[in-house]
Amino acid sequence: MKLPEWFLRAIKNDDDRKRGELGLIKSDDRIDVVCENCGVTLNNLVRSRLVKRNLENPNYRILCKQCSLRTTNVEVGTKFGDLTVIKEVEQRTNRNNRRRVLCKCVCGREVSPFLENLMSGATTSCGKHRSKKTVIQHDIINKENAEVLAEIGKVEENKKEVVKSRANSKYAKDKEMRQCNFGFIRETSEKAEQSGFDKTTGICRTGLDKYLEVIYPDYKWIHDKVLGNIGGVSYRTRPDYRCEEHKIIVEFDGIVHYSNPEQILKDYKNTETYERLGYRVIRIPYFIQLTNKNVERLFGVKVYTDLFPVGVSSLSLELKNTPAYLCPLGIERMAREFKSFPDDYKTNIEYLKTIDKNLSGASVLDEYYNKV
């Protein structure tokens, strides 16, 4: 095999020549050659590939990309994607003397892209036109997206219907509760109105002052005022509600009265003080609701108006008022007070056993309840 001049210039010694003649040049051997037309150096070309091309075509010449394009003949009517060649543009105004070809797109527009872009596939249309394939693909994608969105819409509608039906089924039975005048206790009617309905049960919230109007209709209550000077001694404690005429103090003990041991001890001390001063003290824990039966037990008064419904748990994981959120002294206090309301204890302990044991504290409460 006779090697071309460009190869003879590239090889370094006779050993390389012999290896080339015998076809023993490795595929990863690379050389630097020079373009036979413009003299530009072409780096790192594979020698075995060049030899193969020379064998296939004895007239094979080493040309750079630009020189190769200059010598490439493009026939009229050749198609490159959506472009059809009309003629070559004779005027070459670019710096590298790159060839432009006048083409007509399937949409009717005429453009003059660079020949190298046509041959490499970088340019396949006029840029303003989408090919049929692209249009079909976009139509398919849009159709699929429309179907997906429709399915999502159906799913969302189904979710809304499910939520609505659950809400209806959940609260239909408790419709009277939600419209009731007496619900979960708050210290005042203002706080009850701010709290709104309980999300778990749908039962309203009611101020303690409204309950007292039904339990003791003609009593006048002083709300959150200091006791003041009694028997020459000044007392700064502020009972929630007190009636001076009948010497009654009513306290509503929220969760802080069971989660803070200092507050618990303070409550015990205040109760002793009130009783020593001649007041009858009624404490209402947050987990005991004022049903007709509980009102009679706490106040000694029988009320014929329907008050809080029976069989509703006061403890709720959503409100974070379960025994798990209380201090040990508070759980002991809760268990002792539940002893006076066994029906309420049963309702609440059954609820606690249905939720996460780590957040319910049911076992601890039950243990204290059995010890008391």
C-alpha positions in Angstrom: 0.0 0.0 0.0 1.4 3.4 -1.0 0.8 6.0 1.7 -0.2 9.5 0.7 2.1 12.5 1.2 0.2 13.9 4.1 0.7 10.6 5.9 4.4 10.4 5.0 4.9 13.9 6.5 3.1 12.9 9.6 5.0 9.7 10.4 8.1 10.1 12.4 10.3 7.1 11.4 10.6 4.1 9.2 9.0 1.9 11.9 5.8 3.9 11.7 5.9 3.6 7.9 6.3 -0.2 8.0 3.5 -0.5 10.5 1.3 1.7 8.3 2.0 -0.3 5.2 1.2 -3.5 7.1 -2.0 -2.0 8.5 -0.7 -2.4 12.1 -1.4 1.1 13.2 -3.4 1.1 16.4 -6.8 2.6 16.4 -5.9 5.0 19.2 -2.8 6.4 17.5 -3.3 10.1 16.8 -1.4 12.5 14.6 -1.4 16.1 13.6 -1.9 16.8 9.9 -2.2 19.9 7.7 -5.1 20.9 5.4 -4.0 20.4 1.8 -5.9 23.4 0.7 -5.4 26.2 3.3 -2.6 24.8 5.4 -4.5 24.9 8.7 -3.2 22.3 11.2 -5.7 19.6 12.2 -4.9 18.2 15.6 -5.3 14.7 17.1 -6.8 12.9 14.1 -6.9 9.1 14.3 -4.3 7.6 11.9 -6.0 4.3 11.3 -9.2 6.1 10.2 -7.2 8.2 7.8 -5.5 5.2 6.3 -8.9 3.5 5.9 -10.3 6.4 4.1 -7.3 6.5 1.8 -7.7 2.9 1.0 -11.4 3.4 0.1 -10.7 6.4 -2.0 -7.2 6.9 -3.5 -8.1 10.5 -4.3 -9.0 11.2 -0.6 -7.6 14.6 0.5 -7.1 16.0 4.0 -9.2 19.1 4.2 -10.4 21.2 7.1 -14.1 21.7 7.7 -14.4 25.0 5.8 -12.4 23.8 2.8 -14.5 20.6 2.7 -17.7 22.6 2.6 -16.3 24.9 -0.1 -15.7 21.9 -2.3 -19.0 20.1 -1.5 -21.5 20.2 -4.2 -25.1 20.6 -3.1 -27.7 19.7 -5.8 -30.9 21.8 -6.3 -33.9 20.0 -4.7 -31.9 18.4 -1.9 -34.0 18.4 1.3 -32.7 19.2 4.8 -35.7 18.7 7.1 -38.4 21.1 6.0 -36.0 23.0 3.8 -35.5 22.4 0.1 -32.4 23.7 -1.7 -33.1 26.2 -4.4 -29.7 27.6 -5.2 -26.4 28.6 -3.7 -26.1 32.3 -2.7 -23.2 33.7 -4.7 -22.5 36.7 -2.5 -20.4 35.7 0.5 -20.1 38.6 3.0 -19.0 36.7 6.1 -15.4 36.8 7.3 -14.7 33.1 6.9 -16.2 33.0 3.4 -18.8 30.5 4.6 -21.3 29.2 2.0 -24.9 30.1 2.2 -27.7 28.2 0.4 -31.1 29.6 -0.5 -33.8 27.2 0.7 -37.6 27.2 0.7 -39.4 26.0 3.7 -42.6 23.9 3.5 -44.5 26.9 4.8 -43.4 29.0 1.8 -40.8 31.2 3.4 -37.3 31.5 1.9 -34.2 31.5 4.0 -30.5 31.5 3.5 -28.8 29.3 6.1 -25.2 28.3 6.2 -24.5 25.1 4.4 -22.6 23.6 7.3 -25.7 24.1 9.5 -27.8 22.3 7.0 -25.4 19.4 6.7 -24.9 19.1 10.4 -28.7 19.2 11.1 -28.5 22.4 13.1 -31.0 24.1 10.7 -34.0 22.1 9.5 -36.7 24.8 9.1 -37.2 28.5 8.7 -37.6 29.0 12.4 -41.2 30.4 12.1 -42.6 27.0 11.1 -43.3 23.9 13.1 -42.9 20.7 11.2 -45.7 18.3 10.9 -44.0 15.9 13.3 -43.6 18.7 15.8 -47.2 19.8 15.4 -48.4 16.2 15.9 -46.1 15.9 18.9 -47.5 19.1 20.4 -51.0 18.1 19.7 -50.5 14.8 21.4 -48.9 16.5 24.4 -51.7 19.1 24.6 -54.3 16.3 24.3 -52.5 14.3 27.0 -52.2 17.4 29.2 -55.9 18.2 28.7 -56.8 14.6 29.7 -54.6 14.8 32.7 -56.1 18.1 33.8 -59.5 16.7 33.3 -58.7 13.7 35.5 -57.2 16.0 38.1 -60.3 18.1 38.0 -62.5 15.0 38.5 -60.3 13.9 41.4 -60.5 17.3 43.0 -64.3 17.4 42.6 -64.5 13.9 44.1 -62.4 15.0 47.0 -64.7 18.0 47.6 -67.7 15.8 47.4 -66.2 13.3 49.8 -65.2 16.0 52.3 -68.6 17.6 51.9 -70.4 14.3 52.5 -68.1 13.5 55.5 -68.8 16.9 56.9 -72.6 16.4 56.4 -72.6 12.9 57.9 -70.3 13.9 60.8 -72.2 17.0 61.8 -75.7 16.1 60.7 -76.1 14.0 63.8 -74.7 16.9 65.9 -76.7 19.6 64.2 -78.5 20.5 67.4 -75.1 20.6 69.2 -73.7 23.0 66.7 -76.8 25.2 67.0 -76.9 24.8 70.8 -76.6 27.6 73.2 -74.4 25.7 75.7 -71.1 24.2 74.6 -67.6 23.9 75.8 -66.8 26.3 78.6 -64.7 29.5 78.2 -64.2 32.0 80.9 -66.2 34.7 79.2 -68.6 35.0 76.3 -66.1 37.2 74.5 -63.5 34.4 74.6 -66.1 31.8 73.6 -67.1 33.9 70.5 -63.4 34.3 69.5 -62.8 30.5 69.8 -65.8 29.7 67.7 -67.0 26.1 67.1 -64.9 23.1 68.1 -63.6 21.5 64.9 -63.6 18.0 66.2 -67.1 17.8 67.4 -68.8 20.8 65.9 -70.0 21.9 69.3 -70.1 25.6 70.1 -68.2 27.3 73.0 -70.0 29.1 75.7 -68.9 31.6 78.3 -69.2 30.7 82.0 -71.1 33.9 82.6 -73.9 32.6 80.3 -74.0 29.3 82.2 -74.2 31.2 85.5 -77.2 33.2 84.3 -79.1 30.0 83.9 -77.9 28.3 87.0 -78.3 31.4 89.3 -80.7 33.7 87.4 -80.9 36.5 89.9 -77.3 36.5 91.2 -75.0 39.4 90.6 -71.5 38.4 89.7 -68.2 40.2 89.9 -65.8 39.1 87.2 -62.0 39.1 87.7 -61.7 41.7 90.4 -59.5 41.6 93.5 -61.0 40.6 96.8 -59.7 43.8 98.3 -59.8 44.6 102.1 -61.6 42.0 104.2 -61.4 42.2 108.0 -58.5 44.6 107.8 -56.5 42.4 105.5 -55.9 43.3 101.8 -56.2 40.3 99.4 -54.9 40.7 95.9 -56.3 37.4 94.5 -58.8 37.7 91.6 -61.5 35.0 91.4 -63.0 34.4 88.0 -66.6 35.0 89.3 -67.8 35.9 92.8 -71.1 36.8 94.3 -70.8 38.8 97.5 -74.5 38.6 98.4 -74.4 34.8 98.5 -70.7 34.3 99.2 -69.9 32.1 96.2 -66.7 32.0 94.2 -66.7 30.1 90.8 -63.3 29.4 89.2 -62.8 27.9 85.7 -59.5 26.0 85.7 -57.9 25.8 82.2 -55.0 23.6 81.1 -52.4 25.9 82.7 -53.9 24.9 86.1 -52.8 21.3 85.4 -49.6 21.8 83.5 -47.8 24.2 85.8 -47.1 22.8 89.3 -46.7 26.3 90.8 -50.2 27.3 89.6 -51.6 24.1 91.1 -50.2 24.9 94.5 -51.4 28.4 94.2 -54.9 27.2 93.4 -54.9 25.0 96.6 -53.7 28.0 98.7 -56.4 30.3 97.2 -59.1 27.7 97.8 -58.1 27.5 101.5 -58.1 31.4 101.7 -61.6 31.7 100.1 -63.1 29.1 102.4 -61.5 30.6 105.4 -63.1 33.9 104.4 -66.5 32.2 104.3 -66.9 31.7 100.5 -68.3 28.6 98.9 -65.7 27.6 96.3 -66.8 25.9 93.1 -64.0 24.9 90.7 -64.8 23.7 87.2 -62.0 21.7 85.5 -61.6 22.2 81.8 -62.2 18.5 81.2 -65.6 18.6 83.0 -68.5 20.1 81.0 -71.6 21.6 82.5 -74.2 19.0 81.6 -77.5 19.1 83.6 -76.2 16.3 85.8 -72.9 17.9 86.5 -74.5 21.3 87.3 -76.6 19.6 89.9 -73.5 17.9 91.4 -71.4 21.0 91.4 -73.9 23.8 92.2 -76.6 21.8 93.9 -79.1 23.3 91.6 -81.4 21.4 89.2 -81.7 23.2 85.8 -84.4 22.2 83.4 -82.9 23.9 80.4 -80.9 21.6 78.2 -77.2 22.3 78.8 -74.1 20.6 77.4 -74.8 17.2 75.7 -73.9 14.0 77.5 -71.2 11.6 76.2 -68.8 14.1 74.5 -65.1 13.9 75.4 -63.6 17.2 76.6 -60.0 16.0 76.0 -58.7 16.4 72.5 -55.4 15.7 70.7 -56.0 18.7 68.4 -56.2 21.0 71.5 -53.2 19.3 73.1 -55.0 19.1 76.5 -54.6 15.4 77.1 -52.8 14.0 80.2 -49.6 13.7 78.1 -49.3 17.5 78.1 -49.7 17.8 81.9 -47.2 17.7 84.7 -47.3 14.8 87.2 -49.0 16.9 89.9 -51.6 18.0 87.3 -52.4 14.4 86.3 -52.8 13.5 89.9 -55.2 16.4 90.4 -57.1 15.4 87.2 -57.5 11.8 88.4 -58.8 13.0 91.8 -61.3 15.4 90.3 -62.4 12.7 87.8 -63.4 10.5 90.8 -66.4 12.8 91.4 -67.5 12.4 87.7 -67.2 8.7 86.8 -69.3 9.0 83.7 -67.1 11.8 82.3 -64.0 9.8 83.1 -65.3 6.8 81.2 -66.1 9.0 78.1 -62.7 10.7 78.1 -60.6 7.6 78.9 -62.3 5.7 76.0 -61.4 8.6 73.7 -57.8 8.6 74.9 -57.4 4.9 74.2 -58.3 5.6 70.5 -55.4 8.0 69.8 -51.6 7.7 69.9 -50.6 6.4 73.4 -47.5 8.6 73.4 -49.7 11.7 73.1 -52.7 10.5 75.1 -51.3 9.7 78.5 -54.2 7.4 79.1 -52.2 4.7 80.9 -50.7 7.3 83.3 -54.1 8.8 84.0 -55.7 5.4 84.6 -52.9 4.5 87.0 -53.4 7.6 89.1 -57.2 7.2 88.9 -57.0 3.7 90.4 -54.7 4.9 93.2 -56.9 7.8 94.3 
